[in-house]
Amino acid sequence: MQSKGAIWLVAILITVACLYQLSFTAVTQIQENKAAGYAEKAIVEIQKTPEYQNISEFDQAFFLDSLRNAKESYYIDSITPEKVYLWYTYKEVKEREISLGLDLRGGMNVMMEVKLENLIRALTDYSQDPIFDQAIELTNQKVKEGARGNYVDLFAASWEEIAPGERLSRIFGTYDMRERIKPETSNEEILRIISTEAESAMANSFNVLRNRIDRFGVTQPNIQRLGTTGRILVELPGIKEPERVRKLLQGTASLEFWETYENSEVYPALEEANRILRDYLDDMKPAATEEDSLTAEAGEENDLLAQLAKEDSLSEDLTAWAQQNPLFNVLNPSVYEGQLAPGPCVGRAHYRDTAMINTWLNLPQVQAALPADVRLLWSVKPDKVNQVYYELVAIKANTRDGRAPLDGGVVTDANKQFDQTGGGFPSVDMGMNAEGARIWARMTADNIGKCIAIVLDDMVYSYPRVSVEITGGRSSITGDFTSDEADDLANVLKSGKLPAPTTIVQESIVGPSLGTRSINAGMGSFLIAFLLVLAYMIFFYNRSGVYASVALLTNLLFLFGALVSFGAVLTLPGIAGIVLTLGMAVDANVIINERIKEELRTGKAIRLAIADGYKNAYSAILDGNITTMITGIVLIFFGSGPVKGFATTLVIGLVTSLFTSIFITRLLIERRLTKNKPISFDNRITRNFLTNTKIKFLEYRKYYYIAAIAISLIGLVFMFTKGFTYGVDFTGGRTYVLRFDQEVSSEAVREKVTEAFQGGVEVKEFGGKSQMRVTTRYMIQDESAEADAMVDEMLYNAVKEFFVTPLTLEDFLSTLENPNGVISSEKVGPTVASDIQRDAAIAILLSCVAIFLYIAARFRNWSWGIGGLISLIFNTLFVVSFFSIFTGVLPFTLDIDQQFIAAILTIIGYSLNDTVVIFDRIREYRTLYPKRDIWENINEALNSTLSRTVNTSATTLVVLLAIAIFGGEVIRGFAVALAIGVAICPFTSVLVSTPIVYELWKRRHGREEKKAMKGKTAR
């Protein structure tokens, strides 16, 4: 083996890099364990107090749980900006740990859609033109049918269909758009303007959602735009109030312009508030030892203050100054060079203290000390230095009705500009309509030298200082902006004029208890599968099996290291992808070992046999992995959520398994040979396993064709008569997984739920008689938050009688605090469902075409591609037929959904994994024995690869059966689909695809022989 030193170096470097990447996860776990220890220590101290002993057992558990969470959060917040590992802070370490999907840790996954129809209507000043209305209706119809393209492009096509050649300027040339759209402006230019405004609306919606989520206090949220679809994906771990989140995400953003107070005008009132709080918290200390303060009953504001006061009183390092100045201990006054700083900022506070400050400032006695018309609002972004301190800004709410003197509806335009004279710094140019210009002129005239705050969602985005009275409605806002910040502010300013609300079109909620069970089930199935494979490899291949096992362990290290470094999210299907990767890695090792055994049986010396075995195995290994990788790449591009997680781990795992299977095992074997130690590739039991078979596979090929056609026909009959059970991601609808505190009858639950939703309901057991999965399409066309709340309440009223311990609606819907009720839910809107169906069809078609082209090119003959294509079509049809025949029969769900499509695509790739190994051996025999009849070459190739076919299929099948049996209800249907596909693959490869190649070869060469004979006769 050449370049052993270089390969060792690369392997060591990759190992070190992977360990380094995984170390962040270990450090995070250590710090979180310390936080848990800190909380437990506080709990032990509390439990020693006599007052605690007098509380009821129920209240004790409730209080301790709340205290534990509070103490853990306090500890984590305190170390967030601190360096805990090398030069990394805890926050940076946490961001680099391996990310778990919501199906493993619980939480809420929401897909928001920006309603661009509203935006386009607003740009026309809500035109009532009938042609325009027809174009909008046609566009909406195309969206529902799953047409590709963004909304603006679809609108352009619809307009051209409805009114070809008609100018858009007569619709969009409104008074507010007069400076940008003239009567002669072309349709193409107007569509570019609409696209620009749509992009701004989506960017603003994204920023508003991001800022709202930041305020919600979710740990490690994920929010991302999904291309140009107008959709935004939001993942929120640990959410316990889904209804509150829905309202938060779908609320209309309110842009306002406010006058402000100067810091010096408010500071005396804050000093008085500080004194009031000192007295108040001193008075609260005795109350903190009373039973009612320990129970901390929800809904009473003073209880939070009591806990805060008690927490402060227990702190050992609390200084006398902090006791005398509770407000200024957490709110740093805005001071510059020993004097109160100019401007409306009255102080800065750490993000972890903002909630406590809000609570204190809202106390009636504190409110009485502040000016009657002052509102204290936080800045939307932290400071640029520490990234943890937020400004508190004093707003002057001095209007009679308490509303802002000017709102965002008057803004006609806002764009980023660059200062041409002052160094090219970015600024924001803003235009207003006539009404806005009139009010703006008065506001700026009254506030020369003062600041006007720009507020969105009660968060201050900017407070520019007025230098002169601004008339005419055009303003330039300058400041210490970056280019991106100027873009964000411009989008914020435009949000008031161009309403593009966001609605929830897809939603999935997983309770932490289900997430924990998924982790345990997923990792349990993974460990069982892994141990079984290691044991099998060591048993079958002896010493070489040990090296293969080391390679598998190394493969896992590389795989997890790569997942962390790429920022991939590990989901439950992702674990299945890892397990399938394990099977593929075993496949490569089996091919290598079987080839070495063949070379040894020809009488070659051990070193030469190993070298030739590896060399002859490369093409089969590469072909098999590439065909599977093709489907994985297609899934990455067309899948979403867990399906993409599965595909990502699969593709990364295929790359790492190739390296470890080819290089790591070779290095270990060469190292042993260098030491002149013996190495074995079998034992007495496995030595001659399927080695001298003489099965005449091709002789009975017509019977195989009859069996394959019969199976296919039976499957087609069931598909067209019985049909399938579709998941909500294909049909649209709502799915709830309910956990009861007793065993219940699915028929009884179905009767009650059907009565509530007026039919169209499916109720199935889901992992036992105490858990039910309820699916309904009731009100799915209504995407409003009110519709979601109504359906939730109707479901609650329908099933509440089945609980032994009564549940409130809030407890029923809470996925975090209560173990019973809704433990997971999913909502998929009709437009998303049609998109998923379209993407699934495209993914399957692309996979088949790509694999056909690869096989045809790889073997330089289209007949090989046809044989492979027939193989994967039959395998796919077999699995689909199985789901049709046995849905509703087996005690677990067999739904056609995104995970099923992922399984089908994986089977398509895996089908060829076995087929190309046989094709590769046929090609090799044709090269070695060109004069031997093709019939004999094919039979010999099938017999010589039989051991490999059985071994790889058996090991992969064992892995998938472990997932299906131990992996939990959520992923069982997915694992069963894969297992069925893997089980049928060897039969199809040997008995269908290879005989088809023989038939095509015979037909082609028969025609060539006839042509040759005719040529001889003519001569």
VENDANOR-V543007 format. One line per field, one symbol per residue. ss: DSSP state (H for helix, E for strand, - for the rest). Layout:
ss: ???
//
This chain:
ss: ---HHHHHHHHHHHHHHHHHHHHHHHHHHHHHHHHHHHHHHHHHHHH--HHHH---HHHHHHHHHHHHHHHHHHHHHHH---EEE--EEHHHHHH---EE-HHHH-EEEEEEEE-HHHHHHHH------HHHHHHHHHHHHHHH------HHHHHHHHHHHH------HHHH--------------HHHHHHHHHHHHHHHHHHHHHHHHHHHHHH-----EEEE-----EEEEEEE----HHHHHHHHH----EEEEEE--HHHHHHHHHHHHHHHHHHHHHHHHH---HHHHH-----HHHHHHHHHHHHHH-----HHHHH-HHHHHEEE-EE--EE----EEEEEEHHHHHHHHHHH--HHHHHH----EEEEEE---------EEEEEEEE---------EEHHHEEEEEEEE-------EEEEEEE-HHHHHHHHHHHHH-E--EEEEEE--EEEEEEEE-------EEEE-----HHHHHHHHHHHHH------EEEEEEEEE-HHHHHHHHHHHHHHHHHHHHHHHHHHHHHHHHHHHHHHHHHHHHHHHHHHHHHH---EE-HHHHHHHHHHHHHHHHHHHHHHHHHHHHHH----HHHHHHHHHHHHHHHHHHHHHHHHHHHHHHHHH---HHHHHHHHHHHHHHHHHHHHHHHHHHHHHHHHH----------------------HHHHHHHHHHHHHHHHHHHHHHHHH---EE-HHHH-EEEEEEE------HHHHHHHHHHHH---EEEEE-----EEEEEE--------HHHHHHHHHHHHHHHHHH------HHHHH-------EEEEEEEE-HHHHHHHHHHHHHHHHHHHHHHHHHHHHH---HHHHHHHHHHHHHHHHHHHHHHHHH--------EE-HHHHHHHHHHHHHHHHHHHHHHHHHHHHHHH-----HHHHHHHHHHH-HHHHHHHHHHHHHHHHHHHHH--HHHHHHHHHHHHHHHHHHHHHHHHHHHHHHHHHHHHHHHHHHHHHHHHHH-
//
